Amino acid sequence: MELTNLINSVKVIQVAGDVQRKEISKIVYDSRLVTTNSIFVAIKGYNSDGHNFIIDAINKGAEAVILDNNDVVPEEVFIHRNVTKILVKDTRIALAELSNGFYKNPSSKIQLIGITGTNGKTTTAWLIKNIFDQSEIKSGLIGTIANYIGEIKLESKLTTPESSDLNNLLSQMISNDCKYAAMEVSSHSLFLNRTYGLDFKFAVFTNITIDHLDFHKTFDNYLNAKKILFDRLQKDAFAIINIDDENSGSMIKNCKAKIISFGQSPSADYLISDITIDFSGTKFSLKHKDEIFKIQLPLIGEFNAYNAAAAFIVSDQAGLSKEKILNGLRNSRQVPGRFEVIGNENKKVIIDYSHTPDSLEKAILSLRKLSGQNKITTVFGCGGDRDKSKRPIMGRIASELSDKVIVTSDNPRTENPLSIINEIVKGISKDNYSIIENREEAIKTAIQSAEDFSAILIAGKGHENYQDINGVKHHFSDSEVARKYLR
């Protein structure tokens, strides 16, 4: 695409240098990926600032550079190298505008479904895609575990990718005849404008509890970041809200879209009732107007009734038949690492991604309902370089709700694993815990020392197949280790 046309997609402050007859074939925000005929957008990341790599981008053949700091590189450099300099107010917004124009506004050509909340995003997105798959309607998925274009699986590096990657994925979905795309929308992505300019037809709010305070600093900031998804909806969109969450009213304040609620509150538009769970799955009733639907799915947990209800509503409002929706839920695939049950005749092991106080509490309470009087052991740790305030809270929850707790290492990243463990232990007042830093040893001990017919919850990492230690990712899978010692 010609640079002249691309610039028309972006709100610019100043353009310096020639823009005529320059062909752009690639948008890049990582200077290492710059090639000739590319445009480099300098964005500020967690650990580095793209403005520091503008010279590298120019040396690698960038035709143009978009920046919001006018002082990092002298203008003479751009003139001498015949590189177009484009100054904007915010390069993250510019990246979104640019990629939207480059890929010809793909989100307007597909039914885009955004799911946000502290917990339940992944499962809800998977359930929605599964319903469309079972209905033989081609769809895509963008999320934590993987990205899908129809049945083509692509690696996922971020829950919600950068805006140029998002628009690229949506463009590929359209080229592959996908009609819908279910997408997890993180608070980071909303705050950092990765989703800026996307045309969401549906937005789902699952719940919100304390999380990511290392990034957002306060709960109000976290809530307001989530709220951006609903603030930007158009009048013809649907906002699908868990009314049982005490913050649901704040989430949809000033929202222009049609609001549809679900939950166990009598005022819900889609009323959840009669939830029952066992190791084969979850059953519940969903009432809308004068119709009652009996829903069953192979996923376990009361929280999955909420995820399934949200998926039902999206599919219902999209016009799918009730029979197809119910069939899609009934034949749902297990979401990797989301209350995933493995075990032998004597012991059950549950692998779960629960890494917040609320999700850990719900996981243990669900397991308590399933296990009855049988003993529960919880193995968990907390990630390094992340919200420290939740560590003692999670320690208290695990200790109070479990019969036995083994506190171990999660992804310590650049922190000392024992320092993280000690912060978790500060919240524990009962004498029912032990510390085993090595995660494999912790899982092994939990399984081998557990009584017959007891349950072991291994929480925190879920689908992840690595441990991040001092910036190095080592292969590690909770599921693989559990299966090894169950044998």
N, C-alpha and C positions, 0 to 999 in steps of 0.2 A: 504494500500500500504506500502511496506517496506521502511523504512527510507533511506536505501542505495540508492534505486531507486529515491526517491524524491530529495535527495541532488544533484543528477545528473542534475536536472532541474534548479539549482540555481548556480549563480556565487559566489563562496565562497572564503573568504580570509583564514579562518582557521576553522578546525573542531577539537573539543576536546571531548574526551569521546567515549564510545562504540556506534557504529551505527548498528552493526550486530544484526539480529533477533529482531529488534524493528519494530512493526507494528503500522502505523499511520492511524487512522480512521477519523481524524478531524483536520482542520486548524482553528486556533483561533487567533484573534488580540485583543480580549477583555478578560482580565484575569478572569472576572466573569463567563465566559462561558467555561473555561477549564475543561476537564474531563480526565480520564485516557485514554491513547493511543492518546492524541492530541499533536500537535506541536503548540507552542505559538510564534507568531511573534510580537516583540516589535516595534510598530510604534509610531511616534510622532503625536498626535492629536492637535486640536485647543486649548483645555484646559488642557490636561494632556499628559504625556509621558509614553508610555507602558513600557519603561525600568524601571520605578519606581515600576512596578507590577510583575517583573520577579520572585521574591521570592514567591508571592502569587500564580503564575502559577505553580511553582515547588511544592508548598505545596498541590495543587489540583491535582497533578498527571501528569503534562506534561512530555512527554517522551523526548522532545527536545525543545530548545529555539533558535530562530534566533534573533540576535541583531546586531546593528552597533556601539554601544558604549561599548568598551571593559573594561571600568573602573567601571561600575556600580555595578557589582557583582563579588566577588573574584572567581577565577577559582576553588578553593578548594570546594566551595559550590556545583558546578556542579559535581565534581568528587565524593564527599561524598554522594550525592543523586542519583548518577548514571543517571544523565540527560545529554544528548548530547548538547554541546554548539556549535552553528554555527555562526561564525562571518562573516558579509558581509559588503560591502561598503554602501548600502542603503537598509533598511529593507522594504521600500515600493515597490521598484523594486523586491526585493526577494519575497515578498508576492505575487506579480503578477506572477513571474516565478514559484513559488511553486504551486500556485493554478492552473495555466495553466497545469502544469505537473500532478497534482493530479486528475484533471477532464479530462485529456487526450485531451488537446488542442481543446476545444469545438468550439471556434470561427472559426476554419477551417472547421467545419462540418455543418455550417449554414451560410446563406447569411446575414451577419451582416451590418446593415445600421446605421451609426452614423449621428446625426443631431446636429450641434452646431451653436451658434449665440446668440446675446443678447435677441432677441424676436423671437417667432414663433416656437421654438423647440417642445413644447408640441403639438401644433395643427398639425404641419407637421407630427410628429410621429403618432398621432391618425389617420390622413388622410391616411397615408401609410398602417397602420394596417387595417383600414376599407376597403380599396381597396382589400387587400388580403382576408379579411373575406368575402366580397361580391363575390369574385372570387372562394370561397371555397378552399383557400390555407391556411393551418394552419400556424399561425405566432405568435410571441411573441412581447411584448412591455416592455421597461424599461424606466421609466420616473418619472416626478414630482408628478403626481396625483396618479398613481398606477402602479404596474407591472402586466403583463398578460402573462400567459402561455396558449396559445390558448384562451379559454374563462374563464380560472381560474384566478380570480383576487387576487392579493397579495398586502399587504400593502407596500407603498413606504416611506422610511425614508429620502433618499437623492435623488436628481435628478439623479445622477450617483453613484451607490453603490461602496463600496470598491472592490478591484480586486477579492478577494476570493468569495465575494457574487455575483459578476458579472459572474464569471466562473461557479459558482454553478447554477445560474439562466439559463445560456446558456445550461449547461449540462441537466437540467430538461426539457428545451424546446426541445432539441434533443430527449430525451427519450419519449417525448409526440408528436413526429413526426412533430414538427414545422420546416418549411423550411426556414423561414425568421425571423429576429428580428430587429425591429425598436427601436433605443435607443437614448435618449437625452444624449448629451455629454457636460457636464459643463466645464467651464474654470478651476474650482478648481480641477476637476477630472483629467484633462490633466496635470496640473502643478504638482499634487500630485501623478502622475503615477498610478492612479487607472485603466486606460485603457491600460497600458503598455503591449505589447505583443499580443494585440487583433488583429485579422485579419479582418479589415473592407473591405467589397467589395464595399460599397458606403459610401461617406461622403458628407453631405449637409451643405453648409454655407448659413444661412438665412440673416444675417445682423450683424453689430456690432456698438454699441453706448456706451457712457460712462456708466459704471456699475462696481460694485465690487471693487472700488478703495480702500476700507478699507482693502482688501486682497492683491490686485495686486500692489497697490500704484500709478502706472502710467498707462495711457492708452496704451502705447507701451507694457508694461508687460502683460496687459490684452490681447491685440491682439496677442502677441507672444505665449501666453498660448493656445489660440484658434487654432493658426497655427500648433501646434503640431499634431493635428489630420490629417492634410493634408501632413505634412512632413513625416509621417510614412506610408502613403499609398504605396502599391506596384504597379507595372506597370499594372497589370491586373485589378486594381480597377478603380472606377469612382469618380471624384471630381465634384460635382454639385454646381454651384456657382451663387449667386445673383449678376449679373454684374452691377446692378444699385447702389450697395453699393460702395462708393469711396475707401474702403479698400479691395475690392475683389482681386485686383492685388497682394497686399502684402500677402494675405492669401494663394495664390497658388504659390508664388515664390518658385522655386526649387521643386515643387510637381511633382512626377514621374507618377502619375495616368493620365488617360484620362480625360481631362477637358471639361465639358459641362456647358454652361452658360444659364441663364434665366433672364428675366427682360423686361422692356419697351425700353431699349436701342436698336437701330436698329441693333447693332452688336450681339445681343443675339442669341444663337443657338435655343432657344425656346422663341419666341417673344410674350409677353403679350400685349394685346390691348383691347380697348372697354370695360373697366371695368364699370359695373353699379351695384349699391347696393340699396337695400330697406330692409324693415323689414322682408321680406321673405327669403333673402339670397343675394348671389353675383353671377353675371354672367360676363364672359369675354371670349375673344378669345385667343387661343394659337396656334401660327404658328410654324411649324417645317418643314424645307425644303419647299416643295410645298403643304403641307397639313395644313389645318386650322381646329382646333377643337373648338367647341362651348361648353364651360364648365359652368355648373351651380352647385352650392352647397348651402345648407341651412345655412351655416355659413356667418356671416355678416362682411363686412369691406374690404377695398381695400387691406390691408395687407394679408387678407386670399386668395386673388388671387395669391399672391406670394407663400404662403404656399401650396396651391393647385397645382401650377405649379411645385414646387419642388417634391411633391408627385407623380404627373403625370410622371415626368422624371424618377424617381426611378423605378416606375412600368413599364414604357415603356422600359427602358434599361434592366429590369429583364425579359422581353419577354412576358408580359401580353398583351392580345389583347386590342386595343383602346376602344372597346365597353365595356369591363369589367372595364377598368379604369374609363371611363366616368360614368358608372353606379355606381361604388364605390364612386365617388365624389358626384354624385347627391343624393345618399342615405346616406351621412355621418351623423354620430351622433353628436349632440351638445357636444362640449368639455366643461366639467364643469368649470364654472368661466372664460371662455374665450369669452368675448363679448356676454354673455348669457342674452337674453332679457326675462324679465318677466313683467307683468303689467296687468292693467285692461283696460277698454274702454277709460278711460280719461288720463291715465299716463303710460309712459313706464319707466321701471327701467332696467338698464344695469349693470350687475355684471361683472367686468373685473379684471384680474390679473395685469394690467398695474402698474408697480412699478418702472419704470425708466422714465426719462424725455422723451425719444423718444416714448416709448409705450403709455405714458399718452397723449402726443400730438396727436399721430395717433388715439387713441381711441376717443378723443374729436372731432377731425376733421371729423372722420367717422360719429360720432353722429350728428355733425352739418349738414352734407350732408343729413342725414336721416330726420332730424327734420325741415329743412327749416327755417322758421321764428319763429318757436316755441322756447320757452326758454329752456335753459340747465342749470341744477344745477350739480356741481361736488362735491362729498364727498370723501375725501381722507386724508391719513396721510402717514408717512414714518416709516419704521422699525427702531427699536433701535439697537445699536451695529453693525451698517452697515454703508456703505458709506455716510458720512455726507455732502459731497460736492454737492450731487444732490438735497438736500432738498430745498434750495431757488430757484433753477432752476425749480423744479416741482411746487413750489408755483407760480412763475411767469407765467408758461405755463397755469396752471389751471385758474388763474385769467384773463389772456388775452383772452383765448379762450372760457370761460364759461360766462354765464350771472350772475351766482351766485356760490360762493364757500363756502363750509363748511369744515374747516380744523379740523380734528379729530385725534384720536389715532389709530394706526395700531397694530403692535406687538412691544410694547416699550422695551420688554426684560428687561435688567437691567437699562435702562435709564429712567429718569423722562419724562413722556409723554408731559408735558407742555414745557420742554426744547426743545424737538424735534419739537413741534408745533411752538415755537418761531423762530426756525431756518428756518422753511418753510415760515413763515410770512415775514421774512427779504427780500424775493424775490418778495413780492407782493407790487405793487405801486398803484393799483386801489382800490377804496373803495367799493368793491363788495363781501367782504368775512366776515365770522363770525367764531368764535372758539367755538366748542362744544367738549370737551375732550371725553366724554362718547360716544362711537361709536354707540350704539343703539339709544341714544337720537339724535345723528347727523342724522342718517338715518331716524328716525321718523320725525324729523323736516323738512328734505328735502322733504319727500313725502307729508306730510300734508300741507306744505306751498307752494308747487309747484302749478302753475296755471294749469288749464285743458289743456290737449294735450301737455304738456311739457314733457321733458325727464330728468331723474336723472341718472347720472353715479356714481356708487359706485366702486371706484378703489382701487387696492392695494392688496387685499387678495384673490379675485377670488374663487377658489375651497376650500380654507382652512376653516376648521370648528372649529377653536380655536383662542384665543388671548393669546400670550405669555407675561405674566406680571411677572417680577421678577423671572423668571425661572419656573413659574407654568403655564401650559396650561389650560385655561378656555374655555369651549365649547362656540363657537360663530360662527355663519354662516351669512354672509351678505345676502345670498339668503333667509334664513329662516326669518330673521328680516324684510327684504323688503316685503316678502309675508304677514307677520303678519300685517303690517301697510297699505299695499295696500287694504286689506280686510276691 
